[in-house]
Amino acid sequence: MGNICRSPTAHAVMQHKVNERGLAEQIIIDSAGTHAYHVGEKSDPRSRAKAAAMGIDMEMVRARKIAINDHDEFDYILAMDAENLELIQYYAPENAKAKVSLFLEFANQAQLTQERVVPDPYYGGNEGFNHVFSLVDQGCDALIEHILHTHNA
């Protein structure tokens, strides 16, 4: 919602994986929140610490609120949970609603996880952040494979 933990983690992990695979020219990543709580701020320190421990830099990610032109600029608009999915779908232009889905949809299809949403890590302490990172890692792998298969990137 505020774009300081789950989606920035996904942003940084996805960017790292895309860069490693030499796909940065074909796959553009950004993250945004459904609320303007933390616009301009860095990600949660626990998210940054977990990413840094995995060799992933999150320092470039800053919170922002989703914008209407995001629906034109991106092929996928992915929500971390049902509440954010509902908000994004509600405000999406009619011609962009098909782009909106849950982030873990692709990991579900690839049978990497049965979880449908990335939970808010704040209620799970350090283990919550570890769990989010694991789900995001699986989701990014599945999304990259989906993009490569679907778009021949």
Secondary structure, 3 states (H helix, E strand, C coil): CCCCCHHHHHHHHHHHHHHHCCCCCCCCCCCCECCCCCCCCECCHHHHHHHHHCCCCCCCCECCECCCCHHHHCCCEEECCHHHHHHHHHHCCHHHHHHEEECCHHHHHCCCCCCCCCCCHHHCHHHHHHHHHHHHHHHHHHHHHHHHHHHCC
